[in-house]
Structure formats: C-alpha cells, structure tokens
C-alpha cells in the first residue's frame, strides 16, 4: 500500500483542478503566443500575481493543491515545455528560462515542482512516438501530472555496492526493486519518471504509475524549507513499470545543468526586492540592493547566453555564482530587516532558509567542494 494521503490529495486535485480548466475554455492567448516568442508581459504579470496570491498555501500544501499548477496550465506555461508535435507549443528555451527565473522570485516551491515536472516530460520526450503522444498531450494540458526521480543515477547513494534502484528482466518486461530517495510531489502525481541500473550496469528509464502494486511512497519530508514540494522517498518492491524509455543517446542524467541556477537567480532577485522595500525607507540600503541587482543581472545574461549556445560557458561555474548570490542576497535581506526578519514567517527569514536549498539540491561535486573550501577559508 502507498502513502494514504496520496489518494486523498489526488482525489482533491481531481475535483478542483479540472473544473478550473473547464471554466477557461474561452481563454486569452497563451503566455507563449507562438513557438519561439517571448512571454507576453501582461500575461506574465497576471500569472505571477496569481501564483503569488496562493503562495502561502503552496508552501503548506504544494502547487498541485493550491492552484498554482492550474494557473500554469491555463496560461499555456506547461505546454511551452512540450514540443508542438506532442501537443505542446514548444516555447523558446530562453523564454522558458526567463519565466522560470521570474517564477522562482514569486514562489520557489512552485518553480521547483515545475522543473521536476519538466524533467519528467523531457525524458518522456525521448520515448517511442506512441508513448510520447499518449503521455505528453495530457501533461501539456495539465490534465495529468508527472515528476522525476533520478537522483540515484547522478548524486544520491551512488557509493553503495548495490544500485539504489535495480531493474531486472522478468519475462518480456521489467521489474524495479529499491528506492528513489528524492521525488518531488510523489503523492500528488499520476506517474513518476525514474531511472534504474540493470545487472549489466546500464541505466534505463521508466514511467511508473503511482498506483502500481509494490510502490510505496513515504510521507513527505519535513525539510528546512520547501516542504510544500512534498518531496518523499519512494520504495519499489517488484514494481512493473507502465512504460520503458530508451533514450537514443543512452546517456545518464548528471547534476550541474542550468535549470537549478535559474531558480537560484530568481530567488536572489526576490531577496533583492525585499532589500529595495527597505531601501525605500532607509537610504543606506540603496547601494546594497543596487550592487546585488547588478551582479544578478550579469550572471543572468551569462546564463541566458549559455542556454542559447550550450558549451559556451561552464554550467558549474554559473551554478557556483548563482549559489553564492542567492545566499548573500537572502542574508542581506535578513540583515536589513533586523530583528523583525528573524521571526518565523517573515519573508527574509523564509528567503534565508530557502537559499540553503541550493547548497544541497542537485549540486555537482565540484560546486560542493568549492563551497566547502570557501566556507573553510582555504
């Protein structure tokens, strides 16, 4: 049996989410008006306002229950991540990057969940054509949700002699045994895209129904921050996946991509806005806010250039700078807020806790080593 709350949350989502979509049958144009276009400024502002209006609930219950994911679907954001031939709108990668940074500045919990959803969709996009169509079209429309659980192939528990998640041949199919240690929204989605190692040492990818026999989802973790992401450990005991995905490149996912840096820069910009609010009352804060804003803008442009021209810049170098900025900006907002910022629930207090996320989540070993050396002064 899986975690019981999964069924309750899923039933609640089915009741409240789909009617929202029905009410939006006659809609204004999508946020991404055409393939390759930048987000419409007014539509983006309306979306961010709506995300911000439910952010407190999102941080408690997750974006699946709060309506954040519904808003993203209604504004065409989810479709932007998915190619046109699979039911999406295939938005420009730079436009998506800009939106993710803006989204992270409004609600980091929502933006994290979106990146995990998008990672799952990206892997499904490498499946056979029939599987792509069957899964990606409802995902683009927000009719179903997925997430990804592949940290065991990149950063988590790879030091163990036995793979954390093992894929074994059973007749004509496959069987999964072991665990995924970190799965965002595991009890709020219909499917998990995961990766497992075979006895031959090959990485394979699978789509698993969250109601599958032998799948057990632990209660969501009580994290330092972002507990609303409903991140949980998922156990597999003889689970038969719904689909097998065999990426044509045969590559194994690795930590150190640009997506997490986008969230870090967006969160840093959110902290700068807190500083700017303080600067409106205290002139001495103005140069601090301006200096951090300039740094963020510089790294942001370098990240966008890397999105458009992969290989032109080191993702790890950008991640190191983004990590540094998000921590410093959050701490600066706390210092500026003084004692009030040290009270739980204050935006600066939350910003400091959320900034710690980037020190541990999908962090490449080289970035971790550099951070430790900086903290130790060596």
NORHUVEN-V299515 format. One record per pair of residues at least 12 apart in sequence whose C-alpha atoms are under 6 Angstrom apart, sorted by the first residue. I is the first residue (numbers start at 1). J is the second residue. D is the distance in Angstrom with one decimal. If there is no record, write none. Layout:
# NORHUVEN-V299515
[[I J D] [I J D]]
This chain:
# NORHUVEN-V299515
[[2 216 4.2] [2 217 5.2] [3 217 5.1] [3 218 5.9] [6 187 4.2] [10 188 5.7] [13 65 5.9] [30 75 5.2] [30 76 4.7] [31 43 5.8] [31 75 5.3] [31 76 5.5] [35 89 5.8] [35 90 5.5] [35 91 4.9] [36 91 5.1] [36 92 4.1] [38 95 5.1] [51 68 5.6] [52 106 5.7] [55 107 6.0] [59 228 4.5] [60 228 4.9] [61 228 5.2] [62 228 4.4] [62 229 5.5] [63 110 5.6] [73 142 5.3] [78 140 5.2] [79 140 4.3] [86 133 5.3] [86 136 5.9] [86 137 5.9] [87 137 4.7] [88 140 5.6] [101 262 5.2] [101 263 5.4] [101 266 4.1] [102 266 5.7] [104 263 5.3] [104 266 4.8] [104 267 5.3] [105 266 4.6] [105 267 4.6] [105 270 4.5] [109 226 5.6] [109 229 5.7] [116 147 5.3] [116 148 5.6] [117 146 5.6] [117 147 4.5] [120 147 5.3] [120 148 4.9] [120 193 5.4] [126 247 5.3] [127 245 4.9] [145 189 4.9] [145 190 5.7] [146 189 5.3] [146 190 6.0] [146 191 4.8] [146 192 5.6] [147 192 5.1] [148 192 5.5] [148 193 4.7] [148 194 5.8] [149 180 5.9] [149 183 5.0] [149 194 4.7] [150 194 5.2] [150 195 5.3] [154 254 5.0] [164 178 5.4] [164 179 5.7] [165 177 5.7] [165 178 4.3] [165 179 5.3] [165 196 5.0] [166 196 5.3] [166 197 5.1] [166 198 5.8] [167 196 5.6] [167 197 5.7] [167 198 4.9] [175 238 5.5] [175 239 5.4] [175 240 4.9] [176 238 5.5] [176 239 5.0] [177 236 4.8] [177 237 5.0] [177 238 5.5] [178 235 5.9] [178 236 5.2] [179 234 5.5] [179 235 4.3] [179 236 5.6] [180 233 5.8] [180 234 5.2] [181 233 4.4] [182 232 5.6] [182 233 5.3] [183 231 5.2] [183 232 5.3] [184 229 5.8] [184 230 5.7] [184 231 4.0] [185 229 5.8] [185 230 4.8] [185 231 5.6] [190 210 5.5] [191 208 5.4] [191 209 4.5] [191 210 5.2] [192 207 5.8] [192 208 5.2] [193 206 5.7] [193 207 4.6] [194 206 5.4] [205 245 5.0] [206 243 5.7] [206 244 4.6] [206 245 5.4] [207 241 5.8] [207 242 5.6] [207 243 5.1] [208 241 4.6] [208 242 5.3] [214 236 5.9] [214 237 4.8] [214 238 5.8] [214 239 5.2] [215 235 5.8] [215 236 4.9] [216 234 5.8] [216 235 5.0] [217 234 4.6] [218 232 5.8] [218 233 5.6] [220 232 4.6] [225 353 5.6] [225 354 5.3] [255 362 5.3] [255 364 5.3] [256 316 5.7] [256 364 5.2] [257 315 5.8] [258 315 5.8] [261 319 5.2] [261 322 5.7] [264 322 5.7] [264 326 5.7] [265 322 5.7] [268 326 4.3] [268 329 5.6] [271 329 5.7] [271 330 5.4] [271 333 6.0] [272 289 5.7] [275 289 5.6] [275 333 5.4] [276 289 5.9] [320 367 5.8] [326 355 5.8] [327 355 5.3] [330 351 5.3] [330 352 5.0] [333 348 5.6] [334 348 5.0]]
